[in-house]
Amino acid sequence: MQTHFTPEQLRQPDIAAANQELRKCVHCGFCMATCPTYLLTGDELEGPRGRIHQIRTILEEDRADPPWAVLRHLDRCLTCLSCTTTCPSGVGYDRLIDIARRRTARAASRPLARRLLRQALMRVVTQPTRLRPMARLGRLVAPLAQPLFEAVPALRSFTALLDPLRRQRPARPLRGDYPPLDDGPGGGRRVALLTGCAQAVFGRAISEATLHVLRMAGFHVVIPPAAGCCGAMERHLGEQERARHRAAANVRAWLDAKVEAVVIDASGCAGMVKDYADLLAGDARLAEPARRLARNAHELAELLASLPRRPAWRAPRPATIMWHAPCSLTHHLRTPDLPRDLLRDAGFTVLEPAEAHLCCGAGGANAVLEPDVAAQLRARKLSHLQLPGAEAIASANFGCVQHLAAAAHLPLVHYAQLLAWALHGPDPLSRAANASRGAPAAPRCDSGLCTHH
């Protein structure tokens, strides 16, 4: 692809990086066949090739506030990165969309409701100390607010924020210091567990399952109170400085906790933490610790698969599970098969769906900002996941679990919950089945050191 940047523009690091990626694109169109939004709409501007053209124009014309008719196509990108896996020319689309989003993060052309929703995502959803009390209040007003939001098109996106409140009670985030429960292959190594933001409030059962698996595998697990959101939400919305602030806070918390490694059970967050070395490269104090921690940051399955021997897990009973590999696991971390293989090693029967490479619609902030697109992609994904014989659907990312569970008739679980069950933990299938019928799954802490409020 030809570009027409001026010499002055090319002296800007972002523009120079974008120019390098733009020139790799040969217009072949392979990316279009794997782009979820293009497959839904058939619109060239809703695919990577069309978005790359728009990004080039925005950057060449140095536009921080392009018309909403242009900007919306970039906003609707799920950042699933399926296009990067498919591209034969190695175009770094992820770098291009990041640069464009940073340039247009504060664009006034976005509708007011959308700008308010973006602020709510960054200022409330990413902060458990705010999210939990707001969620409690939201549970009270949701029955009244939901019909209003659904009736006014400009407010429809807010219904996606209310949906988890109808199905789950907010929980107190899991924190503390937990010694090993068994003399496992972890050898007593001290590791940090990142419980994140929304997952800390609405997915505590997942964090408890991961904690149980790690302790049974012989790890000493620390969950520092000062470590929170990984920064992926801000990054997806183009707020680079906010993302950098999140990363710095987490790195400082993990340094204070004196851990050897960081474990993340949300694949989207794992990809973000692995990028901390680049994000904090300009920080004189934290650049080197960030590089070290990023090298020792592991998605849960990655850590478990690297052990010299597996924990003594065994499925309590035969169970057939449909495996949903999140985009972050497939296209960012490139390890979509690791959790599946661990589940099979533990004795579960694991099935895989058609179109496994396509996004379920939960990508980034898309499930909230683009509810119609998210719902269409979810329906398409569930049509492949909910096959006869499957007892539940397992995934590796909290966002995918939440998004799919809102419309699924099969229980949705995190694979860590199944592995914990195979290590004498609670049965997640019965709990998930109760939750899917409207009864919240009460989090459990087998250590006896934490409480649920």
N, C-alpha and C positions, 0 to 999 in steps of 0.2 A: 504494500500500500504506500502510495506517495504521501509525503507530508510536506508542509510549507511553513515550518517554524522559522522565525528570525534568529540570527546569531544571539541576540540578547535573550530571547526566550530559551534557547538551548543552554544558556549558562545557568538556568534554574534546574536543580537536581531532579525535580518531579517531571519537568518537561523533557529533559534529556532521557530519563528512564522511560517515559511514555513513548517518545519518538523511537526508541530502540524496539519496543514491543510492537508499535503500530507498523513499522517497516517489515516485520516478519510476516504479517498477514498477506496471503496470496489469494484471498477471496474464494477459496475452494468450496466452502459451504459444508464441510463435514460437521462442523460444530452445530449447524442448524438441526441436524437429525437427532441430536441428543439434548436440545434445549427445551425444557418443559413449557416455558411460556410461548415459544414459537410453535410447538406441537399443538398447543391449545388454540392459538389464534390464527396461525398461518401468516402472520404479519411479519414482514422482513425486519421492521424496526423493533419487534419483540424477540429477536434472536441475537446471538452474539455478534454476527457480522454487521447487522444494522446498528447495534449499540456501539460497536467499535467506530463506525463512521460518525455517529453522533458525538462520541468522546473526542475524536480528532477535531471536529468542528468547534466544540466547546473550548478545547485547549488552544487551538490555533487562533481563535478569536478572543481568547482570554476572557471568557464569559463566566462570571460567578453566579449570575442569575438568568439562566436561559428560560425561554417560555415554558410554562407548565406542560404544553403539548409535547415538547421535546424531553423535558426532565422526567416526565412520568415514565417513559420507557426505561430510563436508567433506574428509577426507584423500584420498578416492578421486577428487576432482576433479583433472583433468589440467592445469587452468589453460591449456587450449588457446585460450581466448577466442573460440571460434566463436560463443558466445552474444552477445558484445559486438558482433560484426559483424552479427548477425541482429536484435538488439533494436531495434524502431522507436522506443522511448522514450528510448534513449541511456543505459540503466542502466549505471553503471560497475561491473560485476560484478567486474572485476579488483581494484578498490579494496576492495570488500566482502570478498572472500575473503582478501585480504592482511591486513585489519584483524582478521578472525576468526582467522586462523592465528597472528597475533602474540599474540592474547589466549590462545590455547590451546596454544602451542608446547610448554609444559612439563607438559601435562596428564598426571596419573598414571593416568588411566583407560585409556590406551593399554596394550596388552599389553607385557610386559617385553621380549620379543624384538623388537617393533617399535621400542621406545624405544632399544634397543641398536643396531639397524640405522640409525636416524636419526643416532645419534652417530657411527657408523662412516662414514656418508656425509659428515658435516661435518668429521670430524677426520682422515680418511684420503683419501677420494676427491677432495676439493677441494684436497689438498696434494700436488703431484707428488713432493716430496722424501720424503714418507712413502709415497705410493702406489706408487712404483716398487720400493722394496725389499720392500714387502708383497706386491706383485704377483709378484715373483720367488719369494718364499716360497709364495705361493698356488698357483703353477704346480706346485710339488712336492706340496702336500697336496691339491690339487683332486681327483685321481682317487680318493682315499680319502674326502674330505669330501662330495663331491657325492652319493653314494648315501645317506649319512646325512641330509643336508639334505632330500633328496627324500622320504625315508621318514617324516620327522617334520613334520606340517603346520605347526607353529609356526615351523619353520626354513626353510620352502620359499623364502621371499624371499631367503635368503642364496645360493641357487643362481644368482640373477641377477648377483650380484657375482662368482661364479666363472666364469661363461660366457665373458667376454672373455679370461680367462687361458688357457682351453683353445685359443683360436683365434689369439692374438697374443702375441708377446713384448713386454714393456715396453721402451720406448726412453727414452733420455736426452732431456729437453726441449730444444728448439731455442732457442738464445740467440745474441746477437751483433749486429754492426753490418755491414750489407751495402749497398755502393754500387750504383748502377744498372748494369745489364748492357747497356742500350741507350739511345739518345737518344730516348726515347719521350715520349708526351704528358704524363707525370707531371712533366717538367721538373726533375727532381732534387729534388723536394719531400721533406722528411724526415718520414716517417710511422712510427708504432709499429704493430707487428703483435701482437695479443693471441693467444697460443697456448693460454691457458686452463689447465685442470687435467687432467681425464681425457683430453682430446684430446692434451695435451702428451706423455702417456705411451703412449697406445694409438693415437693418430691423427697421429703425427708426419709421415707421408707427406702428409697434407692440408696441414699447416703449410708443408712444403717446397714443395708445389705453389703455394700462395698466395704464398710468398716469391718463387718463380720468376716468377710472373705479374706481381707488382708491380715487380720489378727489370727485367723485360723491357718493362714499361710506362713505365720511366724514373723510378721512385721510389727514394729512398734509404731503406732499411728498417732499423729498429732494433727489436730484441726484448730489452728490458731484463730481466735476471734477477729483479729485484724485482717485476715485474708477473706476476700469476698468475691464480687463479680470479676470475671477475667478481663472484661473490657471489650468482648466481641460485639455486644450490642452497639456501643458507641462507635466502634470501628465500622460496623455495617451502615451506620447512619452518617458516616463521614466525619465524626468528631474525634479526630486523631489525638488531640491534646487530652481529652477526657479519657480516651483509651490508654494513653501513656500514663496518666495519673493512676488509673486502676492497676496497671502492670507494676508500677513502682511500689505501690502500697503492698501488693502481694509479695513482691520480691523481698521487701523489708521484713514482712511478717515471717516469711520462711527462713530468712537469715537469722532472725531473732530466735526462731524455734530450733535452729541448729539441725536441720534435716539433711539427709543425703540425697533425697529425691522427692519429686512431687508426683502424686497420682491423681488422675482426673478421670471420672467415670462418665462425663458428658463429652462425646467425641468432638462437638463443636468447640467446647472450651479447651479441649486438649490441643487442637490445632492452633488456637490463639496463644496458649501458653508457650508452645514450641516456637512461636514467632517473637517472643519477648526479646531475644537477642537483637533482632533488627529494630524493634520498637524502641528499645532503650539504648541503642548504640551511641547516641549523643550525650548520654548521662555520665558525667565523669566518675561519679561514685558507684553507680549501679550497673554500668555496662558489663564489667567482667563478671560480677555475681549473676547478672541476668543471662549471660552466655552459659555460665556453668549450670544454672538451674534449668535453662531451656534444653540443654543437652541431657539433663537427667529428669526431664518431664515425660511421663509415660501415661498414655491412655491405659486403663486398667488391664485390658486383655494383652496389650503389648508387654506390660510388666509380668503378668502371670505366665505368658508364653516364653519369657526369657529365663524363667527359673530352671535350675538344674533338674528338678523333679516337680511333679504336680502335687498339689495338696490331695489328701485322701478323700476326694469328693465322690459321691455316688448318688444318682437320682433316686429319691425315695420310692418312686413308682414309675412305670412307663408313662411317658408324656410326649406328645408330638407337638413341636413348636415350629411356627413359621418365622423365619428370620428376615428382619428388615434391616438392611445395612444403611445407615444414614449417609447422606452425601458427604458430610465432613469426614466420615470414616473411609468412604470409597474414593473420593476425588481429592481430598486434602491430605489425609494421613496415609492413604493408599494401603490400608490394612483391613479390607472389608470381611475377610474370611477368618480372622483371628478369633473373635467371639464365637462364631459358628463352630469352629473346631474345638474350642474349649467346652462348649455345651455338649457336643458329641462325645468328647472325652469323658465328661461327667455322666454320660449314659442317656442323654436325651436324644430323641429322634428329631432331626432338624430338617425342615423343608425350605426350599428357596423359591421365590416367586418369579414370574415373568416381569420384564421391564424393571429389573432390580436397580438399574443405574439411574432411573428417573426419580426426581425429587418428590417427596410426599406433600410439599406445599408449605412446610413449616420454616423454610430457610430464612435465617436472620430474623428480621422483624416482619417478614412477609405475612405470616398468619394473622397479624393484627392490622397491618397497613393495607393489605390487599386481600380482604376476606373472601371475595368472590373467586379470585384466582386460586387461593389456598384451598377453598372448598372443592373446586373442580379437580385439582390435583390430588386431593385427599380421596375423593370418590374413585378416581382412576387407580390410585395405589391400593385402596382397600379391595377393589374388585379382583386384584391379583393376590392379596394377602389372605383374604378370608375364604380359604378353600376347604372343602369337606375333609375331615380327618384332623385338621389342626385344632388344638385345644386352646392355644393362645398365640399372640404375636409378641416377639421379643425384639428389642432394639437396643441401641447403644447411646442414645441421645435423649435427654429429658424433653427437649422441645418437640421431637418427633413423637414421643410417647404421649405427651399431652395433646398434641394436634390430632393424632389418629384416634385416640381414645374418645374424643368428642363425638365421633360418628360410627365407631366400630361396634359390632355385636360380639366380637371376641375380646377377651381380656388383653390389655396391653401391659407388658412388664419390661423392665430393664433386665438384660441378661445377668447382671450381678445378683439380682433377686433369685434367679434360678440356681446360680452357683452357690449362693448362701444357703438355699434350701437343700442342696446336695451336700452341704457341710453342717447339717443338723440345725439349720435356721428355720424360720417360719415358712409355711406354704404360701407362696405369692399368688398362686392361681386361685385359691379360694378367696383370698383377700381382694384380689383384683376383680374377681367375679362379683363380689359383694359391692365393690366400689362402682362397677359399671352399672349396677342396678340402682345406684343412687345413695348407697350407704358409704360414707367416707372410710377409707382404709386407715385404721388407727396405727400410727407409727410405733415401732417397738425398738427398744434398746436393750439388747441382751446383756450388756455389760452392767446394767443397774446404776450407771453413773449419770444418766441423763433422764429428763422428764419431758412429757408431752403436755403442752398447754393449749 
